[in-house]
């Protein structure tokens, strides 16, 4: 029972982290000047949002995988924006 509670809490935490990341990107997306990058980010966020809505019971690992996939698209763009690369 205790182990199940830990797993459930970890899954909820991973789900919440993914949700925060999705909304954070949506709030920051207006700063992207490059149309190609914006389309790529919007597509990735849309995919993550759909997945999030359709997979409420997904495992912690599955949520972390989706977060990683979104980070892989978003982080290079943010780095270019803030570091002028």
DOKOLPA-100998 format. One record per atom (N, C-alpha, C, O, CB): residue number from 1; residue in three letters; atom name; z, x, y. Coordinates in pm, whole numbers. Glycine has a CB too. Layout:
// residues N
r k NUM; r ALA; a CA; z Z; x X; y Y
...
// end
This chain:
// residues 85
r k 1; r UNK; a N; z 0; x 82; y -119
r k 1; r UNK; a CA; z 0; x 0; y 0
r k 1; r UNK; a C; z 0; x 87; y 126
r k 1; r UNK; a O; z -75; x 60; y 219
r k 1; r UNK; a CB; z 121; x -94; y 0
r k 2; r UNK; a N; z 83; x 190; y 128
r k 2; r UNK; a CA; z 90; x 278; y 244
r k 2; r UNK; a C; z -43; x 351; y 263
r k 2; r UNK; a O; z -91; x 364; y 375
r k 2; r UNK; a CB; z 205; x 380; y 228
r k 3; r UNK; a N; z -101; x 397; y 154
r k 3; r UNK; a CA; z -230; x 467; y 161
r k 3; r UNK; a C; z -339; x 373; y 212
r k 3; r UNK; a O; z -424; x 414; y 291
r k 3; r UNK; a CB; z -269; x 523; y 23
r k 4; r UNK; a N; z -338; x 248; y 167
r k 4; r UNK; a CA; z -436; x 150; y 215
r k 4; r UNK; a C; z -420; x 126; y 364
r k 4; r UNK; a O; z -519; x 114; y 436
r k 4; r UNK; a CB; z -422; x 18; y 139
r k 5; r UNK; a N; z -297; x 120; y 411
r k 5; r UNK; a CA; z -271; x 101; y 554
r k 5; r UNK; a C; z -322; x 219; y 635
r k 5; r UNK; a O; z -379; x 201; y 743
r k 5; r UNK; a CB; z -121; x 81; y 579
r k 6; r UNK; a N; z -303; x 340; y 584
r k 6; r UNK; a CA; z -352; x 460; y 652
r k 6; r UNK; a C; z -504; x 457; y 661
r k 6; r UNK; a O; z -562; x 489; y 765
r k 6; r UNK; a CB; z -305; x 587; y 580
r k 7; r UNK; a N; z -568; x 419; y 551
r k 7; r UNK; a CA; z -714; x 414; y 549
r k 7; r UNK; a C; z -767; x 308; y 644
r k 7; r UNK; a O; z -866; x 329; y 714
r k 7; r UNK; a CB; z -765; x 388; y 407
r k 8; r UNK; a N; z -700; x 193; y 647
r k 8; r UNK; a CA; z -742; x 86; y 737
r k 8; r UNK; a C; z -726; x 128; y 883
r k 8; r UNK; a O; z -813; x 101; y 966
r k 8; r UNK; a CB; z -661; x -42; y 710
r k 9; r UNK; a N; z -616; x 195; y 914
r k 9; r UNK; a CA; z -593; x 242; y 1050
r k 9; r UNK; a C; z -697; x 347; y 1089
r k 9; r UNK; a O; z -748; x 345; y 1202
r k 9; r UNK; a CB; z -451; x 300; y 1064
r k 10; r UNK; a N; z -729; x 436; y 999
r k 10; r UNK; a CA; z -830; x 539; y 1026
r k 10; r UNK; a C; z -967; x 476; y 1049
r k 10; r UNK; a O; z -1043; x 520; y 1136
r k 10; r UNK; a CB; z -837; x 640; y 910
r k 11; r UNK; a N; z -1000; x 373; y 971
r k 11; r UNK; a CA; z -1127; x 303; y 987
r k 11; r UNK; a C; z -1134; x 235; y 1123
r k 11; r UNK; a O; z -1236; x 242; y 1191
r k 11; r UNK; a CB; z -1147; x 201; y 875
r k 12; r UNK; a N; z -1027; x 168; y 1162
r k 12; r UNK; a CA; z -1022; x 100; y 1292
r k 12; r UNK; a C; z -1033; x 202; y 1405
r k 12; r UNK; a O; z -1103; x 178; y 1503
r k 12; r UNK; a CB; z -892; x 18; y 1306
r k 13; r UNK; a N; z -964; x 314; y 1392
r k 13; r UNK; a CA; z -971; x 417; y 1496
r k 13; r UNK; a C; z -1113; x 472; y 1509
r k 13; r UNK; a O; z -1162; x 493; y 1620
r k 13; r UNK; a CB; z -874; x 532; y 1464
r k 14; r UNK; a N; z -1180; x 495; y 1396
r k 14; r UNK; a CA; z -1317; x 545; y 1399
r k 14; r UNK; a C; z -1410; x 441; y 1461
r k 14; r UNK; a O; z -1501; x 475; y 1537
r k 14; r UNK; a CB; z -1364; x 581; y 1257
r k 15; r UNK; a N; z -1388; x 316; y 1428
r k 15; r UNK; a CA; z -1468; x 207; y 1484
r k 15; r UNK; a C; z -1449; x 199; y 1635
r k 15; r UNK; a O; z -1546; x 184; y 1710
r k 15; r UNK; a CB; z -1431; x 72; y 1419
r k 16; r UNK; a N; z -1325; x 209; y 1680
r k 16; r UNK; a CA; z -1297; x 204; y 1823
r k 16; r UNK; a C; z -1358; x 323; y 1897
r k 16; r UNK; a O; z -1407; x 308; y 2009
r k 16; r UNK; a CB; z -1146; x 201; y 1847
r k 17; r UNK; a N; z -1355; x 439; y 1835
r k 17; r UNK; a CA; z -1414; x 558; y 1897
r k 17; r UNK; a C; z -1565; x 540; y 1914
r k 17; r UNK; a O; z -1620; x 576; y 2018
r k 17; r UNK; a CB; z -1384; x 683; y 1813
r k 18; r UNK; a N; z -1631; x 486; y 1813
r k 18; r UNK; a CA; z -1775; x 461; y 1823
r k 18; r UNK; a C; z -1803; x 360; y 1935
r k 18; r UNK; a O; z -1896; x 380; y 2013
r k 18; r UNK; a CB; z -1829; x 409; y 1689
r k 19; r UNK; a N; z -1725; x 255; y 1942
r k 19; r UNK; a CA; z -1745; x 154; y 2046
r k 19; r UNK; a C; z -1728; x 215; y 2185
r k 19; r UNK; a O; z -1809; x 188; y 2274
r k 19; r UNK; a CB; z -1647; x 37; y 2028
r k 20; r UNK; a N; z -1626; x 295; y 2205
r k 20; r UNK; a CA; z -1604; x 361; y 2335
r k 20; r UNK; a C; z -1721; x 450; y 2372
r k 20; r UNK; a O; z -1763; x 455; y 2487
r k 20; r UNK; a CB; z -1474; x 443; y 2333
r k 21; r UNK; a N; z -1773; x 520; y 2275
r k 21; r UNK; a CA; z -1884; x 612; y 2299
r k 21; r UNK; a C; z -2010; x 534; y 2339
r k 21; r UNK; a O; z -2080; x 573; y 2432
r k 21; r UNK; a CB; z -1912; x 698; y 2174
r k 22; r UNK; a N; z -2037; x 426; y 2269
r k 22; r UNK; a CA; z -2153; x 342; y 2302
r k 22; r UNK; a C; z -2143; x 293; y 2446
r k 22; r UNK; a O; z -2239; x 304; y 2522
r k 22; r UNK; a CB; z -2163; x 221; y 2205
r k 23; r UNK; a N; z -2029; x 239; y 2484
r k 23; r UNK; a CA; z -2014; x 185; y 2619
r k 23; r UNK; a C; z -2011; x 295; y 2724
r k 23; r UNK; a O; z -2057; x 274; y 2837
r k 23; r UNK; a CB; z -1888; x 102; y 2628
r k 24; r UNK; a N; z -1958; x 409; y 2691
r k 24; r UNK; a CA; z -1960; x 521; y 2784
r k 24; r UNK; a C; z -2102; x 565; y 2816
r k 24; r UNK; a O; z -2135; x 594; y 2931
r k 24; r UNK; a CB; z -1882; x 638; y 2727
r k 25; r UNK; a N; z -2185; x 570; y 2713
r k 25; r UNK; a CA; z -2326; x 606; y 2735
r k 25; r UNK; a C; z -2395; x 500; y 2818
r k 25; r UNK; a O; z -2469; x 532; y 2911
r k 25; r UNK; a CB; z -2399; x 624; y 2600
r k 26; r UNK; a N; z -2371; x 375; y 2787
r k 26; r UNK; a CA; z -2434; x 267; y 2865
r k 26; r UNK; a C; z -2397; x 278; y 3012
r k 26; r UNK; a O; z -2480; x 252; y 3099
r k 26; r UNK; a CB; z -2393; x 130; y 2809
r k 27; r UNK; a N; z -2274; x 314; y 3041
r k 27; r UNK; a CA; z -2231; x 328; y 3180
r k 27; r UNK; a C; z -2292; x 449; y 3249
r k 27; r UNK; a O; z -2310; x 447; y 3371
r k 27; r UNK; a CB; z -2080; x 336; y 3187
r k 28; r UNK; a N; z -2324; x 552; y 3175
r k 28; r UNK; a CA; z -2376; x 676; y 3233
r k 28; r UNK; a C; z -2528; x 686; y 3232
r k 28; r UNK; a O; z -2584; x 774; y 3297
r k 28; r UNK; a CB; z -2318; x 794; y 3160
r k 29; r UNK; a N; z -2593; x 599; y 3161
r k 29; r UNK; a CA; z -2737; x 612; y 3139
r k 29; r UNK; a C; z -2818; x 606; y 3269
r k 29; r UNK; a O; z -2927; x 661; y 3275
r k 29; r UNK; a CB; z -2784; x 503; y 3045
r k 30; r UNK; a N; z -2766; x 542; y 3369
r k 30; r UNK; a CA; z -2840; x 530; y 3496
r k 30; r UNK; a C; z -2861; x 666; y 3563
r k 30; r UNK; a O; z -2944; x 676; y 3653
r k 30; r UNK; a CB; z -2766; x 437; y 3590
r k 31; r UNK; a N; z -2789; x 767; y 3523
r k 31; r UNK; a CA; z -2802; x 900; y 3583
r k 31; r UNK; a C; z -2919; x 980; y 3526
r k 31; r UNK; a O; z -2951; x 1088; y 3576
r k 31; r UNK; a CB; z -2674; x 978; y 3563
r k 32; r UNK; a N; z -2982; x 929; y 3423
r k 32; r UNK; a CA; z -3091; x 1001; y 3358
r k 32; r UNK; a C; z -3220; x 976; y 3436
r k 32; r UNK; a O; z -3264; x 862; y 3450
r k 32; r UNK; a CB; z -3107; x 957; y 3209
r k 33; r UNK; a N; z -3278; x 1082; y 3485
r k 33; r UNK; a CA; z -3401; x 1070; y 3564
r k 33; r UNK; a C; z -3526; x 1073; y 3476
r k 33; r UNK; a O; z -3626; x 1011; y 3511
r k 33; r UNK; a CB; z -3407; x 1182; y 3668
r k 34; r UNK; a N; z -3520; x 1142; y 3367
r k 34; r UNK; a CA; z -3634; x 1160; y 3278
r k 34; r UNK; a C; z -3655; x 1034; y 3194
r k 34; r UNK; a O; z -3568; x 996; y 3114
r k 34; r UNK; a CB; z -3614; x 1283; y 3186
r k 35; r UNK; a N; z -3768; x 969; y 3212
r k 35; r UNK; a CA; z -3794; x 843; y 3143
r k 35; r UNK; a C; z -3796; x 858; y 2991
r k 35; r UNK; a O; z -3749; x 770; y 2920
r k 35; r UNK; a CB; z -3925; x 784; y 3191
r k 36; r UNK; a N; z -3851; x 968; y 2942
r k 36; r UNK; a CA; z -3855; x 991; y 2798
r k 36; r UNK; a C; z -3715; x 1001; y 2738
r k 36; r UNK; a O; z -3687; x 946; y 2632
r k 36; r UNK; a CB; z -3933; x 1116; y 2767
r k 37; r UNK; a N; z -3628; x 1073; y 2809
r k 37; r UNK; a CA; z -3490; x 1086; y 2762
r k 37; r UNK; a C; z -3419; x 953; y 2767
r k 37; r UNK; a O; z -3343; x 918; y 2677
r k 37; r UNK; a CB; z -3413; x 1190; y 2846
r k 38; r UNK; a N; z -3445; x 876; y 2874
r k 38; r UNK; a CA; z -3380; x 746; y 2887
r k 38; r UNK; a C; z -3420; x 654; y 2772
r k 38; r UNK; a O; z -3336; x 585; y 2715
r k 38; r UNK; a CB; z -3415; x 682; y 3022
r k 39; r UNK; a N; z -3548; x 653; y 2739
r k 39; r UNK; a CA; z -3594; x 569; y 2628
r k 39; r UNK; a C; z -3531; x 612; y 2496
r k 39; r UNK; a O; z -3492; x 528; y 2415
r k 39; r UNK; a CB; z -3747; x 574; y 2616
r k 40; r UNK; a N; z -3520; x 742; y 2475
r k 40; r UNK; a CA; z -3460; x 794; y 2353
r k 40; r UNK; a C; z -3313; x 751; y 2343
r k 40; r UNK; a O; z -3266; x 709; y 2237
r k 40; r UNK; a CB; z -3472; x 948; y 2347
r k 41; r UNK; a N; z -3241; x 762; y 2454
r k 41; r UNK; a CA; z -3099; x 725; y 2456
r k 41; r UNK; a C; z -3084; x 574; y 2437
r k 41; r UNK; a O; z -3000; x 530; y 2360
r k 41; r UNK; a CB; z -3032; x 769; y 2588
r k 42; r UNK; a N; z -3164; x 496; y 2508
r k 42; r UNK; a CA; z -3156; x 351; y 2494
r k 42; r UNK; a C; z -3183; x 307; y 2351
r k 42; r UNK; a O; z -3118; x 216; y 2300
r k 42; r UNK; a CB; z -3254; x 282; y 2590
r k 43; r UNK; a N; z -3279; x 372; y 2286
r k 43; r UNK; a CA; z -3309; x 341; y 2147
r k 43; r UNK; a C; z -3191; x 374; y 2056
r k 43; r UNK; a O; z -3154; x 295; y 1970
r k 43; r UNK; a CB; z -3435; x 417; y 2101
r k 44; r UNK; a N; z -3133; x 492; y 2076
r k 44; r UNK; a CA; z -3019; x 534; y 1994
r k 44; r UNK; a C; z -2898; x 444; y 2016
r k 44; r UNK; a O; z -2828; x 409; y 1921
r k 44; r UNK; a CB; z -2982; x 680; y 2025
r k 45; r UNK; a N; z -2873; x 407; y 2141
r k 45; r UNK; a CA; z -2760; x 319; y 2172
r k 45; r UNK; a C; z -2785; x 181; y 2113
r k 45; r UNK; a O; z -2693; x 119; y 2059
r k 45; r UNK; a CB; z -2737; x 309; y 2325
r k 46; r UNK; a N; z -2907; x 132; y 2122
r k 46; r UNK; a CA; z -2939; x 2; y 2063
r k 46; r UNK; a C; z -2917; x 2; y 1913
r k 46; r UNK; a O; z -2861; x -92; y 1857
r k 46; r UNK; a CB; z -3083; x -35; y 2094
r k 47; r UNK; a N; z -2962; x 109; y 1848
r k 47; r UNK; a CA; z -2943; x 121; y 1703
r k 47; r UNK; a C; z -2794; x 124; y 1669
r k 47; r UNK; a O; z -2750; x 56; y 1576
r k 47; r UNK; a CB; z -3014; x 247; y 1650
r k 48; r UNK; a N; z -2718; x 204; y 1742
r k 48; r UNK; a CA; z -2574; x 215; y 1716
r k 48; r UNK; a C; z -2504; x 82; y 1742
r k 48; r UNK; a O; z -2414; x 43; y 1667
r k 48; r UNK; a CB; z -2511; x 325; y 1804
r k 49; r UNK; a N; z -2544; x 12; y 1847
r k 49; r UNK; a CA; z -2483; x -118; y 1878
r k 49; r UNK; a C; z -2512; x -221; y 1769
r k 49; r UNK; a O; z -2423; x -295; y 1727
r k 49; r UNK; a CB; z -2535; x -170; y 2013
r k 50; r UNK; a N; z -2636; x -224; y 1724
r k 50; r UNK; a CA; z -2671; x -316; y 1615
r k 50; r UNK; a C; z -2591; x -282; y 1489
r k 50; r UNK; a O; z -2535; x -370; y 1424
r k 50; r UNK; a CB; z -2822; x -311; y 1585
r k 51; r UNK; a N; z -2586; x -153; y 1456
r k 51; r UNK; a CA; z -2512; x -110; y 1339
r k 51; r UNK; a C; z -2365; x -149; y 1352
r k 51; r UNK; a O; z -2304; x -200; y 1258
r k 51; r UNK; a CB; z -2525; x 43; y 1319
r k 52; r UNK; a N; z -2309; x -126; y 1470
r k 52; r UNK; a CA; z -2169; x -158; y 1497
r k 52; r UNK; a C; z -2143; x -307; y 1473
r k 52; r UNK; a O; z -2044; x -344; y 1411
r k 52; r UNK; a CB; z -2132; x -119; y 1642
r k 53; r UNK; a N; z -2231; x -391; y 1523
r k 53; r UNK; a CA; z -2215; x -535; y 1508
r k 53; r UNK; a C; z -2232; x -584; y 1365
r k 53; r UNK; a O; z -2169; x -683; y 1325
r k 53; r UNK; a CB; z -2312; x -605; y 1594
r k 54; r UNK; a N; z -2315; x -517; y 1290
r k 54; r UNK; a CA; z -2346; x -561; y 1153
r k 54; r UNK; a C; z -2257; x -497; y 1047
r k 54; r UNK; a O; z -2263; x -538; y 931
r k 54; r UNK; a CB; z -2489; x -530; y 1123
r k 55; r UNK; a N; z -2177; x -399; y 1084
r k 55; r UNK; a CA; z -2101; x -323; y 984
r k 55; r UNK; a C; z -1952; x -317; y 1017
r k 55; r UNK; a O; z -1893; x -209; y 1017
r k 55; r UNK; a CB; z -2157; x -183; y 972
r k 56; r UNK; a N; z -1895; x -431; y 1046
r k 56; r UNK; a CA; z -1754; x -434; y 1084
r k 56; r UNK; a C; z -1661; x -381; y 976
r k 56; r UNK; a O; z -1554; x -327; y 1006
r k 56; r UNK; a CB; z -1714; x -574; y 1119
r k 57; r UNK; a N; z -1700; x -395; y 853
r k 57; r UNK; a CA; z -1615; x -349; y 743
r k 57; r UNK; a C; z -1651; x -211; y 691
r k 57; r UNK; a O; z -1603; x -169; y 586
r k 57; r UNK; a CB; z -1622; x -446; y 631
r k 58; r UNK; a N; z -1736; x -139; y 765
r k 58; r UNK; a CA; z -1779; x -6; y 720
r k 58; r UNK; a C; z -1662; x 91; y 717
r k 58; r UNK; a O; z -1562; x 72; y 786
r k 58; r UNK; a CB; z -1891; x 48; y 811
r k 59; r UNK; a N; z -1676; x 193; y 637
r k 59; r UNK; a CA; z -1569; x 291; y 621
r k 59; r UNK; a C; z -1557; x 381; y 743
r k 59; r UNK; a O; z -1644; x 384; y 830
r k 59; r UNK; a CB; z -1593; x 375; y 497
r k 60; r UNK; a N; z -1448; x 454; y 748
r k 60; r UNK; a CA; z -1424; x 552; y 853
r k 60; r UNK; a C; z -1537; x 654; y 854
r k 60; r UNK; a O; z -1589; x 690; y 960
r k 60; r UNK; a CB; z -1288; x 623; y 834
r k 61; r UNK; a N; z -1576; x 701; y 737
r k 61; r UNK; a CA; z -1682; x 801; y 725
r k 61; r UNK; a C; z -1814; x 747; y 779
r k 61; r UNK; a O; z -1886; x 818; y 849
r k 61; r UNK; a CB; z -1699; x 845; y 578
r k 62; r UNK; a N; z -1846; x 623; y 748
r k 62; r UNK; a CA; z -1970; x 563; y 798
r k 62; r UNK; a C; z -1969; x 553; y 951
r k 62; r UNK; a O; z -2070; x 579; y 1016
r k 62; r UNK; a CB; z -1991; x 424; y 737
r k 63; r UNK; a N; z -1854; x 515; y 1008
r k 63; r UNK; a CA; z -1843; x 509; y 1154
r k 63; r UNK; a C; z -1859; x 648; y 1215
r k 63; r UNK; a O; z -1925; x 665; y 1317
r k 63; r UNK; a CB; z -1707; x 448; y 1196
r k 64; r UNK; a N; z -1798; x 746; y 1152
r k 64; r UNK; a CA; z -1810; x 884; y 1202
r k 64; r UNK; a C; z -1953; x 935; y 1193
r k 64; r UNK; a O; z -1998; x 1008; y 1281
r k 64; r UNK; a CB; z -1717; x 977; y 1123
r k 65; r UNK; a N; z -2025; x 896; y 1088
r k 65; r UNK; a CA; z -2166; x 937; y 1075
r k 65; r UNK; a C; z -2250; x 876; y 1187
r k 65; r UNK; a O; z -2335; x 944; y 1244
r k 65; r UNK; a CB; z -2221; x 894; y 938
r k 66; r UNK; a N; z -2227; x 750; y 1218
r k 66; r UNK; a CA; z -2303; x 686; y 1325
r k 66; r UNK; a C; z -2267; x 748; y 1460
r k 66; r UNK; a O; z -2355; x 769; y 1544
r k 66; r UNK; a CB; z -2276; x 534; y 1328
r k 67; r UNK; a N; z -2141; x 779; y 1481
r k 67; r UNK; a CA; z -2099; x 846; y 1604
r k 67; r UNK; a C; z -2169; x 981; y 1617
r k 67; r UNK; a O; z -2218; x 1015; y 1724
r k 67; r UNK; a CB; z -1946; x 863; y 1608
r k 68; r UNK; a N; z -2173; x 1057; y 1510
r k 68; r UNK; a CA; z -2238; x 1188; y 1510
r k 68; r UNK; a C; z -2386; x 1175; y 1542
r k 68; r UNK; a O; z -2441; x 1255; y 1618
r k 68; r UNK; a CB; z -2219; x 1258; y 1374
r k 69; r UNK; a N; z -2450; x 1076; y 1485
r k 69; r UNK; a CA; z -2593; x 1052; y 1511
r k 69; r UNK; a C; z -2616; x 1024; y 1659
r k 69; r UNK; a O; z -2712; x 1074; y 1718
r k 69; r UNK; a CB; z -2644; x 935; y 1425
r k 70; r UNK; a N; z -2530; x 945; y 1718
r k 70; r UNK; a CA; z -2541; x 912; y 1861
r k 70; r UNK; a C; z -2510; x 1034; y 1947
r k 70; r UNK; a O; z -2578; x 1059; y 2047
r k 70; r UNK; a CB; z -2446; x 797; y 1897
r k 71; r UNK; a N; z -2410; x 1110; y 1909
r k 71; r UNK; a CA; z -2376; x 1233; y 1982
r k 71; r UNK; a C; z -2492; x 1333; y 1979
r k 71; r UNK; a O; z -2518; x 1402; y 2078
r k 71; r UNK; a CB; z -2250; x 1299; y 1922
r k 72; r UNK; a N; z -2562; x 1340; y 1867
r k 72; r UNK; a CA; z -2674; x 1433; y 1854
r k 72; r UNK; a C; z -2788; x 1400; y 1951
r k 72; r UNK; a O; z -2862; x 1489; y 1992
r k 72; r UNK; a CB; z -2727; x 1431; y 1712
r k 73; r UNK; a N; z -2801; x 1275; y 1988
r k 73; r UNK; a CA; z -2902; x 1235; y 2087
r k 73; r UNK; a C; z -2848; x 1254; y 2228
r k 73; r UNK; a O; z -2918; x 1307; y 2315
r k 73; r UNK; a CB; z -2944; x 1088; y 2065
r k 74; r UNK; a N; z -2726; x 1212; y 2252
r k 74; r UNK; a CA; z -2669; x 1207; y 2386
r k 74; r UNK; a C; z -2624; x 1343; y 2440
r k 74; r UNK; a O; z -2651; x 1374; y 2556
r k 74; r UNK; a CB; z -2553; x 1113; y 2387
r k 75; r UNK; a N; z -2557; x 1422; y 2360
r k 75; r UNK; a CA; z -2497; x 1546; y 2411
r k 75; r UNK; a C; z -2598; x 1644; y 2472
r k 75; r UNK; a O; z -2568; x 1700; y 2577
r k 75; r UNK; a CB; z -2425; x 1615; y 2300
r k 76; r UNK; a N; z -2715; x 1667; y 2413
r k 76; r UNK; a CA; z -2810; x 1759; y 2477
r k 76; r UNK; a C; z -2857; x 1709; y 2614
r k 76; r UNK; a O; z -2880; x 1788; y 2705
r k 76; r UNK; a CB; z -2931; x 1780; y 2387
r k 77; r UNK; a N; z -2869; x 1579; y 2628
r k 77; r UNK; a CA; z -2913; x 1521; y 2756
r k 77; r UNK; a C; z -2804; x 1538; y 2860
r k 77; r UNK; a O; z -2833; x 1575; y 2974
r k 77; r UNK; a CB; z -2948; x 1372; y 2740
r k 78; r UNK; a N; z -2681; x 1512; y 2823
r k 78; r UNK; a CA; z -2568; x 1529; y 2915
r k 78; r UNK; a C; z -2557; x 1676; y 2957
r k 78; r UNK; a O; z -2533; x 1705; y 3074
r k 78; r UNK; a CB; z -2437; x 1481; y 2851
r k 79; r UNK; a N; z -2573; x 1765; y 2863
r k 79; r UNK; a CA; z -2565; x 1908; y 2896
r k 79; r UNK; a C; z -2672; x 1946; y 2997
r k 79; r UNK; a O; z -2644; x 2022; y 3090
r k 79; r UNK; a CB; z -2580; x 1993; y 2770
r k 80; r UNK; a N; z -2794; x 1895; y 2981
r k 80; r UNK; a CA; z -2900; x 1924; y 3078
r k 80; r UNK; a C; z -2866; x 1867; y 3215
r k 80; r UNK; a O; z -2890; x 1930; y 3317
r k 80; r UNK; a CB; z -3034; x 1869; y 3029
r k 81; r UNK; a N; z -2811; x 1746; y 3216
r k 81; r UNK; a CA; z -2778; x 1681; y 3343
r k 81; r UNK; a C; z -2671; x 1758; y 3421
r k 81; r UNK; a O; z -2685; x 1781; y 3541
r k 81; r UNK; a CB; z -2730; x 1539; y 3319
r k 82; r UNK; a N; z -2566; x 1797; y 3352
r k 82; r UNK; a CA; z -2452; x 1857; y 3420
r k 82; r UNK; a C; z -2460; x 2008; y 3434
r k 82; r UNK; a O; z -2388; x 2067; y 3514
r k 82; r UNK; a CB; z -2328; x 1821; y 3348
r k 83; r UNK; a N; z -2547; x 2070; y 3355
r k 83; r UNK; a CA; z -2556; x 2216; y 3361
r k 83; r UNK; a C; z -2692; x 2261; y 3413
r k 83; r UNK; a O; z -2720; x 2381; y 3419
r k 83; r UNK; a CB; z -2531; x 2276; y 3224
r k 84; r UNK; a N; z -2776; x 2166; y 3450
r k 84; r UNK; a CA; z -2904; x 2199; y 3509
r k 84; r UNK; a C; z -2999; x 2275; y 3421
r k 84; r UNK; a O; z -3089; x 2344; y 3470
r k 84; r UNK; a CB; z -2882; x 2275; y 3631
r k 85; r UNK; a N; z -2981; x 2266; y 3292
r k 85; r UNK; a CA; z -3067; x 2341; y 3199
r k 85; r UNK; a C; z -3199; x 2271; y 3178
r k 85; r UNK; a O; z -3283; x 2320; y 3102
r k 85; r UNK; a CB; z -2998; x 2360; y 3064
// end
